[in-house]
Amino acid sequence: MDNKRRESRLPIQLDVELVADDKKESSLQTRDLSNSGVYLEKGDSNLPPEGTIVHIRIKNSMGEGEAPLVKARVVRVDNDGLALAFITDD
């Protein structure tokens, strides 16, 4: 299988909150992270389908205040979880 990734991924486990369009919140954990996206492990949550716009936030931020919500699109759903591509408003 060819690796089509343009960016290297950092294996890291962070607790995140995922908010789908229907405003349902899920607690998930990252498996890896890059500048352009993140992979979230499934856990016990129902996952939004491919193409859904979602927002994610790191639960335990290391700085002051609450971490910002980051907009992303679900680009792949598989048995282990889902891959998200970050959306920038540039």
BELTA-V548145 format. One record per residue. N is the residue number from 1. NEAR is the number of other ideal C-beta (glycine too) atoms within 12 Angstrom. D_LAST is the distance of its C-alpha to the last C-alpha in Angstrom with 2 decimals. Layout:
BEGIN
n=(N/N)
near=(NEAR/NEAR)
d_last=(D_LAST/D_LAST)
END
This chain:
BEGIN
n=(1/2/3/4/5/6/7/8/9/10/11/12/13/14/15/16/17/18/19/20/21/22/23/24/25/26/27/28/29/30/31/32/33/34/35/36/37/38/39/40/41/42/43/44/45/46/47/48/49/50/51/52/53/54/55/56/57/58/59/60/61/62/63/64/65/66/67/68/69/70/71/72/73/74/75/76/77/78/79/80/81/82/83/84/85/86/87/88/89/90)
near=(4/4/8/9/17/11/16/13/19/16/15/18/20/26/21/36/29/40/24/27/17/15/12/17/20/29/23/34/30/33/26/25/27/22/15/22/32/38/35/38/28/22/20/11/23/18/28/33/17/17/17/26/24/40/29/38/27/28/21/15/16/10/9/6/9/13/19/13/21/27/23/35/28/31/26/24/23/16/9/17/28/38/32/37/28/25/20/12/6/4)
d_last=(32.43/29.77/27.00/23.74/21.55/19.36/19.16/22.20/22.74/24.33/27.06/26.81/28.10/26.43/27.19/24.25/24.09/22.48/21.97/21.91/21.40/25.10/24.69/26.98/26.50/27.54/28.29/27.48/27.44/25.10/26.79/24.22/20.73/18.33/14.93/13.63/16.02/19.32/22.69/24.57/28.34/29.91/32.53/34.26/31.26/30.66/27.42/24.98/25.03/22.69/19.70/19.71/16.64/17.73/17.02/18.69/19.99/22.29/25.62/27.31/24.92/26.53/25.34/26.18/25.13/23.43/20.52/17.22/16.43/13.83/12.58/13.75/15.48/19.11/19.58/23.23/26.13/29.38/32.58/31.25/27.94/24.41/21.45/17.95/14.63/11.87/8.94/5.56/3.81/0.00)
END
